[in-house]
Amino acid sequence: MSEQETLGLAEEFARYRRTVLAEVEVPGPAAVRRAARGRGRRRMAATATAVLALFTGSAVGYAAMDDPELRPGPVEPTPSVPVPPTPSATPSPTASPAATSASPTSTVPDGRISRSQLLGGPVTLPAWRAGRGCPTSGVRLTADAREGVNWLLALDHGDVDGDGAVETVALVQCVLGTGGPMQVVAFDRDGKGKVVTLGRVAATTKDKPQWLFALDVAGDGTVRVEVGDIAPGGGWAAEWSQRQWRGYRWNGDAFAQVSGPTTFGPNRHDINLVVTAGDLVLADAPDGSRTGTVTVAIRNGGNGPAARVGLRLGLPAAVRADGDGWKACRNDPETTQQPVTCDLDGLAAGREIRLTLGFRVAAGARVGTGQADVDARAMDADVDVVEEVYEPDNLVRITYR
């Protein structure tokens, strides 16, 4: 650019500046105050608008909650204002049930008591049956049978009361002579570890059962007891007893039978045949033979029936059965030799059968004077002899002449 062009441009800029500045009014103090008041009014108006929008929104919200007919209209989006996050309160730890309970969970006492422990300390037993018996309070069980003691025969363990802990079940006998009453007793421990008596499970009676043979605690807590109808002793063998397993459960107050038979049937050994018979006196008959009769009575003095009765008369072979008195026999006595036999039907307890049996000695046969056994035996349905408790009264001796 030439120097002349530069000077012309500078002159144009100076002319423009003089023209613009002449049109501009320099503000005085009044103008400054008016500008300040204007800015304050605009600021208050903006603040009032924001507050009104805030309260109006809340009012509309509460009105909508109270009146289902009101529905808020559309709201213009409000620019979000960054707010520093409020720290959330740290949740307080929730105490476990064990920590908040008033007292710690109690532990069920262990009721497992060994044989030596049961023999080593005093125990309390349920009362024995009425009559002369053994002590029941603060006594020690014994390991042997001595007169007047409580003899520990057997024991087993299991949860019999359903509390989740094991208890102890024992078979005890009150020794009186060669026998004595028996009972099965359940023991436990209290919170201090002391042996306590839970209750009687089963016991013998004067009727039946008269004997307890064994015990067993099943997995479900049932106490199984093997009972016998008749106590051994006095001529009664233990193997003669009818045996049954009976189950007992704790019901919260006592033990009650829940399984097994509740009664016994007739015992094949519970029989006592008693025989009586008169002598045989032979007299001459018109045909040269000699005849006579024997009256035999058989009574069942036991408590059980005899399925069959076998009668035998040990007379000489020359003395043969004769007459209608033998009609009650199931066999034919006239065909038997010595001894003469008669198989009879059953005989119920307390019943008696009476027979008048005739005999004949053929002409020319000689029979002197002597003695013969008359014997009656109980038999079962298979015609096998059944042993009795007292057998001497099954046989009597008569005289023949």
Order of alpha helices (4+ residues) and beta strands (2+ residues): alpha-alpha-alpha-alpha-beta-beta-beta-beta-beta-beta-beta-beta-beta-beta-beta-beta-beta-beta-beta-beta-beta
